[in-house]
Amino acid sequence: MKKGIIVLLAATLGLAACNKEKKGAGGLLYTIHDSEGKEKIKEGDIVKMNFIQKNDKDSVLGSTYDMENPQVFPVQKKMYAGDMNDVLTMFGEGDSATFKVNLDTMAFYSKQPKPEQFKNDKYLTFTVKIEKVFAKKAGEADSTFNKRAGEFFQADFKANADKKKNAEEGKLKSYIADNNLKTTTSASGLQYIIKAPGNAERAALGDTVTLNYTGRVTKKNSKGKYPIFDTSDEKTAKEEGKFQAGRPYGPTKMAIGSTIPGFTEAIQLIGKGGKIMAIIPSKLGYGEQGAPQVGIMPYSPIVFEIEITDIKKGTAPAPSAPAMPAVQ
């Protein structure tokens, strides 16, 4: 019994020591949460890493977990002790840690002022998990290493994309169940709920609609919410932390056929004054490429809330000539 208590106490003390914040060079603060004891990262290694980035107010600035997209990058020569490249050499594959990069030190050595969004912050905080360290073999030529790394990460990217593709149907079902929705499914696979049909007029190719819209992804973020990736509503943009200064908000004009297929189909289902929720699978959205710059990853279904405020009739485009087959 005593031996069991001693072992438990030792494990508890070891965990506490591992999670204690320590000081490093350059004003760095760091906490190692878990270490697998593998070889430490070196300059020139290629690292695949998940992370959550925060400011001093504990606001999430970015998360690879929310994006479902770990970052891959080569570890470069450090600029100064305690910079981003230097701190990574403290960890190995499988390790998880939190580190705080001192922004004043960064500004001093880079000879660049702190970015405006961080002017009142002292630290930029990263909570990381080192998923993979791809290291150069002893005596290996740079060309061989780069070829081997390229092949590995291309295969890894494909496997990750296949995983997203296979998970899409589950995301759709989960979103619908989580929000207790009763949808109608069109022949194309678009799922929708008409909240108000609007008047009898429907937009067609050649027409221009004026509308309000908000687009969301169907995966919850670290706060347990479905984040927006775009909106025409200024209040929503500010509430969701997506406000862009200088961007015109309010009712937006769009030509029928100029948007992704699922959006085009949805706005033709309602008239002026109509409202619709459109749940768009990736095949009718951004497909296998996604739109990572706005937070839409490959094979990600998305949701739009749309209200049409006006329809301007136009001239339907002439049928285009069929494409010529490729010359073999």
Order of alpha helices (4+ residues) and beta strands (2+ residues): alpha-beta-beta-beta-beta-alpha-beta-alpha-beta-alpha-beta-alpha-beta-beta-beta-beta-alpha-beta-alpha-beta-beta
